[in-house]
């Protein structure tokens, strides 16, 4: 793709996002109509682990996450302390178990309260549960429930990546760990090999991995302990595909100091704030997720249409702009 076309496609993305952020949406009526079957036929499989909590189950925030993007994963589980009304009778809460109510949820072993001190163990026991029951997926994505993820962009990014290599991708913070760690906000993805190494270690002894209560740091430390590599998710212009802040903050350049100092990719604003096809965006409300999904779908359709035209014709059309 020539540089002029790339620049135009990126400009289209910002314009489309602006339009969808300033239009009135009818609740759930504007959910995108992805062909989930064709998406799952892409030659990459992703298992999504979405961290949530009881209040977001009750408020239907988690349901919106499921409807907007989690259902497009090849498989998924929401990880939470279950509301009392969803607890099965005579269930042993000292073991991880799952329920289905509109979508699949698992309550990790020993989780009795949702506290920051328990976050790492919450994630570890969820990973162990998935490792023991669903070990054959190519990639495993761990993310907060206030993030929007575009699974089609995700799969295209992972198409040429080797899931048999112990590697992870996400927003890299060059702090606390040598070579940095991936922020849990927009999420990070572990290759099958990286996930199996961690799952195998946790199965032998849950204490084989560190537990400071800061789950994204601890998981990344455990991956590195078993020789996992830190992958690069920036595009060729050093723009990130995993956005640590709300999309509006990236466009306006409202970045916290730690992001400017420790972020691996450049903290850029305006048209160049983000990769042409972002994978995940943090700090998104349910309504913003719906808007973003529609914007991404429109942007992808425009991009496909432009790319299907003859390059020389495209150059001719934009030469005089």
Secondary structure, DSSP 8 states (H G I E B T S, - for coil): --HHHHHHHHHHHHHHHHHHHTS---TTTT-----HHHHHTSS--EEEEEE--HHHHHTTHHHHHHHHTGGGSSEEEEE----GGG--TT--TTS-EEEESSSEEEE-TT--S--GGGHHHHHHHHHHHHHHH-TT-SEEEEEETT-EE-HHHHHHHHTTS-TTS-EEEE-EE-SSSTT-EE-SSS-EEEEHHHHHHHHHHHHH-GGGS--SS-HHHHHHHHHHHTT-EE-----TTS--SEESS-HHHHHHT---HHHHHHBSS----GGGSS-TT--EESS--HHHHHHHHHHHHHHHHHHHHHHTS-HHHHHHHHTT-
